[in-house]
């Protein structure tokens, strides 16, 4: 049995925070009053949505924090395994 899973988080639950983990900016896109940031750390990639306009350069290293209270996990088939929105058995 394969116990591996994929973790997911909403783009708005990712923020720049000097206390966070270091990620490299692959793309930064200002869209109206928000900024999308595409980040990489090793083989892991994420997309964050900052609710502000922020000039971030490609290749820049930035510290990122996750609001893990909204973290969810899916099994290898993509089915939801764990979420705060699930009722306990």
C-alpha positions as CSV (number, residue, x, y, z in Angstrom):
1,X,0.0,0.0,0.0
2,X,1.3,3.4,-1.0
3,X,0.9,6.0,1.9
4,X,2.2,8.9,-0.1
5,X,-0.1,12.0,-0.4
6,X,-0.2,15.4,-2.0
7,X,-0.7,18.5,0.2
8,X,-2.7,21.5,-1.0
9,X,-3.3,25.0,0.2
10,X,-5.1,28.0,-1.2
11,X,-2.9,30.5,-2.9
12,X,-4.2,33.2,-0.5
13,X,-3.0,31.2,2.5
14,X,0.7,31.7,1.3
15,X,2.4,34.9,2.5
16,X,5.8,36.5,2.4
17,X,7.2,36.4,6.0
18,X,10.8,36.9,7.1
19,X,10.2,34.0,9.6
20,X,9.2,31.6,6.8
21,X,11.1,29.1,4.6
22,X,13.2,30.3,1.7
23,X,11.8,29.9,-1.9
24,X,13.0,31.1,-5.3
25,X,10.7,33.3,-7.4
26,X,10.1,31.8,-10.8
27,X,7.5,34.4,-11.9
28,X,5.8,37.4,-10.4
29,X,2.7,38.9,-12.0
30,X,0.8,42.0,-10.8
31,X,-2.9,41.7,-11.5
32,X,-4.8,44.8,-10.5
33,X,-4.3,45.2,-6.7
34,X,-2.9,41.7,-6.2
35,X,0.4,39.9,-7.1
36,X,0.7,36.3,-8.1
37,X,4.0,34.7,-7.2
38,X,5.2,31.4,-8.6
39,X,7.8,29.8,-6.3
40,X,10.2,26.9,-6.3
41,X,12.1,25.1,-3.5
42,X,13.9,22.1,-4.8
43,X,11.4,20.0,-6.7
44,X,8.4,21.6,-5.1
45,X,6.5,24.5,-6.7
46,X,3.7,26.7,-5.4
47,X,1.7,29.7,-6.5
48,X,0.8,32.3,-4.0
49,X,-1.6,35.3,-4.3
50,X,-0.6,38.4,-2.3
51,X,-3.4,40.8,-1.7
52,X,-1.1,43.7,-2.5
53,X,1.0,45.0,-5.3
54,X,4.6,43.9,-4.8
55,X,7.5,44.2,-7.2
56,X,9.3,40.9,-6.9
57,X,12.1,40.0,-9.3
58,X,12.5,36.6,-11.0
59,X,15.3,34.6,-9.3
60,X,14.8,36.5,-6.1
61,X,14.9,34.4,-2.9
62,X,12.0,35.2,-0.5
63,X,10.8,33.8,2.8
64,X,7.3,32.3,2.6
65,X,4.9,31.2,5.4
66,X,1.9,28.9,5.0
67,X,-1.3,29.3,6.9
68,X,-1.5,25.5,7.7
69,X,-4.9,25.7,9.4
70,X,-6.3,25.4,5.8
71,X,-4.0,22.6,4.6
72,X,-5.6,19.5,3.0
73,X,-4.2,16.2,1.8
74,X,-5.1,14.0,-1.2
75,X,-4.2,10.4,-1.9
76,X,-2.3,9.4,-5.0
77,X,-5.6,9.1,-7.0
78,X,-6.4,12.8,-6.1
79,X,-9.2,11.9,-3.7
80,X,-9.4,14.1,-0.6
81,X,-7.9,12.3,2.5
82,X,-7.8,15.0,5.1
83,X,-9.4,18.4,5.3
84,X,-10.6,20.7,8.1
85,X,-13.9,20.7,6.2
86,X,-14.5,17.0,6.7
87,X,-16.6,15.6,9.5
88,X,-14.8,13.3,12.0
89,X,-15.8,9.7,11.9
